């Protein structure tokens, strides 16, 4: 549900953790998976913190790398729903520096 795959999750039969997932789908997830591009130089990596403009940790990077086709750092991570709109501004904590990033729609590259 958090990864945006609720559309393929059918609750017509019982399965492991189905009650909790159905409840989460009904209430809405506490966090959602987003894709982002760094606005400045840097490479996001798994485990890095995602922070708001005040430096408060709001999530974490699940995967990230330098995109050769886009020429910038890209990644994915989980954040509260308020930060999931395309165009939202977040920051990725790379070492001791918060690098600005923008939430984007997948796929990263359309070739």
Backbone as a ProteinNet text record, in pm:
[ID]
protein_1_A
[PRIMARY]
XXXXXXXXXXXXXXXXXXXXXXXXXXXXXXXXXXXXXXXXXXXXXXXXXXXXXXXXXXXXXXXXXXXXXXXXXXXXXXXXXXXXXXXXXXXXXXXXXXXXXXXXXXXXXXX
[TERTIARY]
84.7	0	89.6	193.3	283.7	358.9	385.6	460.5	371.5	240.8	150.2	100.3	106.8	63.7	-70	-147.3	-276.9	-372.9	-352.8	-440.6	-428.9	-320.3	-307.1	-331.9	-361.9	-386.8	-536.1	-575	-716.6	-743.7	-853.2	-888.8	-1008.3	-1027	-1137.5	-1108.4	-979	-937.8	-843.6	-843	-754.6	-611.4	-514.1	-372.3	-297.2	-168.7	-88.8	-95.7	-134.5	-143.1	-251	-346.2	-447.9	-533	-564.4	-646	-575.8	-447.8	-372.2	-356.6	-332.1	-317.2	-449.4	-558.3	-688.5	-721.8	-687.3	-707.3	-620.6	-496.3	-406.2	-459.6	-513	-568.3	-689	-771.4	-891.1	-853.9	-759.9	-718.3	-624.6	-546.5	-440.2	-309	-201	-71.8	-12.2	69.4	138.1	256	304.5	414.3	393.3	455.7	441.3	577.1	588.7	710.6	710.8	821.3	837.1	964	968.9	1091.1	1137	1267.6	1319.4	1444.7	1470.4	1593.7	1660.6	1791	1864.8	1873.6	1858.7	1869.1	2014.2	2100.4	2242.7	2323.7	2455.3	2543.4	2540.2	2544.9	2546.3	2491.5	2517.4	2466.6	2393.6	2262.3	2187.8	2214.9	2220.1	2245.1	2142.8	2124.5	2032.6	2067.9	1964.9	1984.4	2001.8	2026.5	2039	1904.3	1907.9	1785.9	1727.2	1594.8	1522.9	1474.3	1506	1471.8	1388.7	1310.9	1234.2	1323	1266.1	1344.3	1396.8	1339.8	1387	1491.3	1527.7	1626.6	1569.6	1436.1	1371.6	1366.2	1405.5	1401.9	1256.3	1221.2	1084.2	1077.3	1192.2	1191.9	1332.6	1342.2	1474	1478.3	1598	1621.5	1627.7	1551.9	1556.2	1653	1671.8	1769.5	1804.7	1928	1971.5	2101.1	2125.9	2245.9	2264.2	2370.7	2394.5	2339.6	2249.7	2191.5	2278.9	2337.7	2419.8	2337.1	2213.5	2131.7	2076	2049.8	1998.3	2108.7	2224.4	2335.3	2312.8	2234	2207.6	2177.5	2180.1	2146.1	1996.5	1957.6	1816.7	1798.8	1676.9	1652.7	1505.5	1480.2	1344.9	1350.4	1239.3	1234.9	1093.3	1077.6	947.3	938	827.5	801	652.2	613	470.8	396.4	267.1	190.1	194.5	213.5	215	331.9	435.4	553.1	554.8	443.3	446.2	401.2	354	308.8	427.4	407.7	512.3	545	672.9	718.1	748.2	709	739.2	889.7	931.1	1073.2	1106.6	1210.6	1262.7	1413.6	1481.6	1627.7	1679.2	1792	1856.5	1983.6	1994.4	2109.7	2226.1	2319.5	2438.7	2554.9	2604.9	2702.5	2644.3	2703.5	2650	2581.4	2554.8	2495	2357.3	2258.9	2124.2	2117.7	2105.4	2101.6	1956.2	1916.3	1777.9	1743.9	1620.2	1571.2	1425.1	1379.8	1241.9	1176.3	1053.6	976.7	933.4	957.1	924.6	837	778.8	696.7	785.2	756.7	828.7	768.3	843.6	985.3	1072.1	1196.1	1287.9	1320.2	1334.7	1380	1287.3	1242.3	1161.6	1241.5	1293.1	1382.5	1328.1
-118	0	124.7	123.9	238.8	261.5	152.1	162.1	198.1	221.8	257.5	138.5	19.8	-101.1	-153.3	-68.8	-109.1	-151.6	-100.3	-133	-279.2	-346.5	-488.3	-579.9	-521.9	-600.3	-625.8	-751.8	-789.8	-850	-810.5	-858.3	-953.3	-1022.7	-1117.7	-1248.5	-1278.6	-1397.1	-1352.9	-1429.4	-1397.4	-1441.8	-1361.5	-1395	-1337	-1366	-1320	-1168.3	-1122.6	-979.7	-905	-975.8	-909.9	-810.9	-841.7	-749.4	-616	-621.6	-498.1	-418	-486.2	-415.5	-354.7	-425.8	-371.7	-248.3	-254.3	-139.1	-21.3	-49.6	55.4	117.3	34.1	85.8	175.2	136.2	212.9	347.4	345.8	466.8	554.6	491.1	562.3	536.7	516.6	485.4	605.5	577.3	683.5	739.6	662.8	708.7	650.8	715.4	671.4	674.1	591.8	586	699.1	771.7	880.9	859.8	927.8	935.7	1080.9	1101.6	1239	1255.2	1379.9	1419.3	1526.2	1516	1618.1	1745.4	1859.8	1988.9	2034.7	1987.1	2020.7	1892.4	1908	1791.8	1704.6	1574.8	1479.5	1346.5	1243.1	1110.7	1054.7	1037.5	979.6	829.8	777.6	634.9	578.5	448.2	379.1	410.5	441.7	469.1	615	700.5	843.8	897.2	997	1058.4	1155.2	1161.1	1264.8	1362.6	1491.4	1591.6	1703	1771.9	1886.6	2010.9	2126.3	2250.9	2294.2	2239.4	2270.9	2171.6	2074.2	1974.8	1856.2	1849.1	1737.4	1615.8	1499.3	1376.8	1338.4	1323.8	1287.9	1151.9	1094.9	966.7	918.3	815.2	762.5	718	723.8	683.3	530.7	470.7	325.1	284.8	372.4	347.4	479.6	489.3	612.1	590.9	675.7	664.6	792	796.7	903.8	855.3	931.4	893.9	945.1	855.3	901.8	971.2	927.8	988.5	1125.2	1144.5	1273.2	1365	1308.3	1388.3	1443.5	1373.1	1418.4	1299	1323.5	1220	1196.4	1068.2	1031.1	926.2	911.5	809.3	794.4	701.8	676.3	664.1	692.7	681.7	696.1	672.1	682	808.6	882.5	1006	1012.8	1100.3	1119.8	1170.9	1139.5	1178.5	1328	1415.6	1559.5	1600.2	1516.6	1548.7	1474.4	1411.4	1322.7	1386.8	1508.7	1573.4	1599.8	1574.2	1603	1751.7	1782.4	1920.8	1961.6	1878.4	1909.5	1915.2	2004.3	2019.6	1945.6	1864.8	1792.1	1810.7	1753.9	1758.2	1619.3	1584.2	1456.4	1484.8	1422.2	1442.5	1356.8	1420.3	1351.8	1395	1301	1328.8	1434	1551.5	1653.2	1767.8	1748.3	1854.4	1811.5	1900.5	1874.6	1926.3	1835.5	1872.5	1881	1994.9	2009.7	1910.3	1862.3	1768.2	1799.3	1749.7	1769.5	1634.3	1618.6	1496.7	1495.9	1382.9	1369.9	1247.5	1242.4	1129.1	1026.3	899.9	793.1	772.6	726.9	693.9	818.3	803.1	915.2	964.6	870.9	905	840.9	920.8	870.2	889	780	791.5	753.9
0	0	0	85.2	92.9	-37.6	-110	-235.2	-353.8	-328.2	-436.5	-515.2	-456.6	-526.1	-476.3	-409.4	-359.1	-468.6	-588.5	-700.8	-742.5	-707.3	-742.8	-623.5	-508.7	-388	-375.4	-392.2	-383.6	-246.3	-186.5	-53.1	-56.6	-168	-179.3	-106	-85.2	-10	101.2	208.9	320.2	288	327	311	428.7	439	551	563.5	679.6	712.6	633.4	575.1	491.9	570.9	696.9	776.5	797.2	831.6	854.7	725.1	614.4	486.8	440.1	461.7	424.6	508.5	636.6	724.2	678.9	641.2	594	464	376	250.8	278.3	374	409	474.1	570.3	643.1	562	475.7	404.5	476	402.4	464.6	538	638.7	713.7	636.1	538.2	453.2	314.3	214.8	76.4	7.4	-94.5	-173.9	-276.2	-282.7	-379.5	-460.6	-574.6	-654.7	-648.3	-648.5	-640.9	-724.6	-763.5	-831.5	-746.9	-730.7	-656.9	-740.4	-675.5	-743.4	-754	-664.4	-663.9	-680.4	-687.7	-701.5	-576.9	-598.9	-490	-538.2	-461.4	-494.7	-373	-384.2	-272	-262.7	-142.7	-120.7	-23.8	-31.7	58.2	203.3	282.3	424.1	458.8	359.1	387.8	435.3	522.6	572.6	470.3	466.6	392.9	498.9	480.3	581.4	518.7	604.1	556.4	559.9	530.5	526.5	662.6	770.8	905.9	955.8	873.5	913.1	988.4	999.8	1069.9	976.8	1027.8	949.1	923.5	795.1	757.6	688	654.7	585.1	559.3	473.4	440.2	294.3	237.8	99.8	95.4	2.7	-13.6	-123.7	-221.9	-328.1	-394	-441	-506.1	-580.7	-680.1	-760.8	-842.9	-920	-1016.3	-1149.9	-1210.2	-1338.7	-1452.2	-1531.9	-1644	-1752.5	-1772.6	-1877.9	-1837.1	-1708	-1660.1	-1609.7	-1575.9	-1526	-1386.5	-1306.1	-1168.6	-1080.3	-949.8	-853.2	-850.3	-848.4	-841.2	-732.7	-685.4	-584.5	-553.2	-460	-411.7	-260.5	-195.3	-50.4	1	130.3	195.6	279.1	260.7	335.4	370.3	464.5	493.5	369	357.3	238.7	204.1	301.8	275.5	183.9	174.2	92.4	-40.8	-80.5	-197.3	-328.3	-326.6	-450.9	-542.3	-672.2	-770.1	-762.7	-754.1	-741	-598.3	-500.5	-360.1	-339.3	-251.7	-220.8	-91.4	-96.8	18	18	116.3	121.7	155	94.1	121.9	200.8	316.1	403.8	353.1	281.9	230.9	318.7	395	500	593.4	604.3	696.6	623.1	493.6	412.7	362.9	376.7	325.1	181.8	86.8	-54.4	-99.9	-158.5	-203.9	-314.4	-311.1	-411.6	-441.6	-555	-598.4	-621.9	-572.4	-595.4	-742	-810	-952.4	-975	-1092.8	-1132.9	-1203.5	-1180	-1249.9	-1389	-1487.2	-1481.1	-1485.3	-1438.4	-1435.6	-1577.2	-1670.2	-1804.8	-1907.1	-2000.8	-2110.3	-2238.2	-2293.1	-2407.4	-2535.6
[MASK]
+++++++++++++++++++++++++++++++++++++++++++++++++++++++++++++++++++++++++++++++++++++++++++++++++++++++++++++++

